[in-house]
Amino acid sequence: MSDDAFGTLVASADPPLIVVTTSAEGEQAGCLIGFHAQSSISPQHYCVWLSKANHTYRVSLRAAHFAVHFLTTQDLDLAERFGTVSGEETDKFAGLDVDVDEHGVPLLRAAPNRMRLERIAVLDDGSDHVCLTTRVVSAETAGDFVPLRVSAATHLDPGHDSEERAIDPGS
Ligand SMILES: Cc1cc2nc3c(=O)[nH]c(=O)nc-3n(C[C@H](O)[C@H](O)[C@H](O)COP(=O)(O)O)c2cc1C
C-alpha cells in the first residue's frame, strides 16, 4: 500500500477537531482529537481513538466518563493548548473557565458544543491508538457553528508522537 495514497485519502475526509476530556481518581486529562466518529444511531454511540503515547490515554484506562468538545474556527488557541503539550508536564486546564460534572469530568465553557459520553469498551487492536466505544449520555450545542478542521491545524506539532510510550517494554 502506498503511504501517499493512504495519506491523500484520509486527508480528503478532513475531520472536525474535538477536545476530549476525562478524569480518574481526581486526575484530569484532555487532548485534541482528529480520530472520532458516530458509531450507532439508536442507541446513540460515539467512538474516539486515543494514542497510546498520550497522558489522556493513560488516565482514560481508569475513567468511565468523558466529554467531547467540538471546536469552531475561533478555537485554534484551544486546539494548540490541548494538542501540542502533554498533561504530564503542564496543567492544561489552568486559567480556563471549567465546570466539573458529577463524575469529575472537566467541561470547557469556551466550547459549549459538546457531548458527554460513558465508556462501553476499549478496543486495542495492536496499533498505536485504542478505540473507546461510548454511549452518548447528553449532547448540547450553542447553535450553528463552523467546525475547526484538521486542515486548519496542520502546523500544530502534537505533544506526543504516536510511537512514544510511557514505559518501554524492552527496557
Ligand atoms: C491536528 C491534531 C490531531 C490529533 N489527533 C489525535 C487523535 O485523534 N488522538 C490522539 O490520541 N491524539 C491526537 N493528537 C495528539 C494529541 O492531541 C497531543 O499529542 C496531545 O499533546 C496529547 O496530550 P496528553 O499527553 O495530555 O494527552 C492530535 C494532535 C493534533 C495536533
The ligand as a Gaussian input file, in Angstrom:
#p B3LYP/6-31G(d) Opt

LIG

0 1
 C       -4.276000      18.004000      14.446000
 C       -4.057000      17.003000      15.566000
 C       -4.862000      15.871000      15.653000
 C       -4.671000      14.937000      16.684000
 N       -5.466000      13.815000      16.765000
 C       -5.294000      12.957000      17.801000
 C       -6.154000      11.817000      17.930000
 O       -7.053000      11.565000      17.130000
 N       -5.974000      11.010000      19.012000
 C       -4.997000      11.249000      19.942000
 O       -4.906000      10.483000      20.922000
 N       -4.152000      12.292000      19.829000
 C       -4.290000      13.151000      18.792000
 N       -3.455000      14.228000      18.659000
 C       -2.301000      14.349000      19.568000
 C       -2.609000      14.888000      20.954000
 O       -3.633000      15.860000      20.970000
 C       -1.317000      15.502000      21.549000
 O       -0.235000      14.586000      21.475000
 C       -1.501000      15.994000      22.974000
 O       -0.464000      16.883000      23.280000
 C       -1.534000      14.852000      23.986000
 O       -1.764000      15.395000      25.250000
 P       -1.767000      14.482000      26.565000
 O       -0.419000      13.807000      26.655000
 O       -2.003000      15.463000      27.686000
 O       -2.896000      13.507000      26.439000
 C       -3.650000      15.162000      17.654000
 C       -2.847000      16.328000      17.579000
 C       -3.037000      17.234000      16.553000
 C       -2.171000      18.474000      16.504000

